Amino acid sequence: MKTTLDLDDSLLAQAKAQAMRERTTLTRLVEEGLRLRMRKPAPELGTKRPVLPVSRGTGGLRRGIDPTSNRSLFEAAGDQRHDEDAASTSKSRSSAMRPSRRATR
């Protein structure tokens, strides 16, 4: 039976490439996919979903920690690497911004 399908372009390109690798037709590849999908039983309607645990605890960040600032978060975590990286970055930036001291004559 012939039918028309509206498929995502990327998915269709992947399916065509897969069919070529497997030396089969796109039709057979689609049929195989449909058979696999139809073999799996569909979830029954009305089946209760498991209740996921939700933390009722309170907490959050300590006062003085800005969650939108990486520097604040690194400092709160005691990450010394961030301070060293910031210092080396500022040194390299300041040296790049200095005017050249060459005398032009």
Residue, then its C-alpha position, 0 to 999 in steps of 0.5 A: m500500500k502506498t502512503t504519503l508521510d510528512l517527515d522531518d528532513s533531518l530524520l529522513a536524511q538519516a534514514k536514507a543513509q542508514a538504508m544505504r549502509e544496510r543495503t536495503t530500501l527506505t520502505r523496508l527500514v520504515e516497515e521495520g521501525l513500525r514493526l518494532r514500535m508496534r511490538k512494544p505494548a502501549p502504556e495503559l490509560g489510567t495507570k497511576r504514575p509513581v509519585l516522585p519524592v520532593s524535598r520539603g527541606t529549607g535552605g539555600l545559599r548563605r547570606g552574602i552569596d550572590p547566585t548570579s556571580n561566579r566569583s561569589l560562588f567560587e569564593a563561597a566554595g573556597d576555590q583558590r584556583h579562581d583567585e589565581d586565574a583572575a589575578s593572572t588574567s588581569k596581569s595579562r590584560s594590563s600588560a597588553m594595554r600598556p603603551s609601548r616604551r620604544a623610543t622613536r627617533 
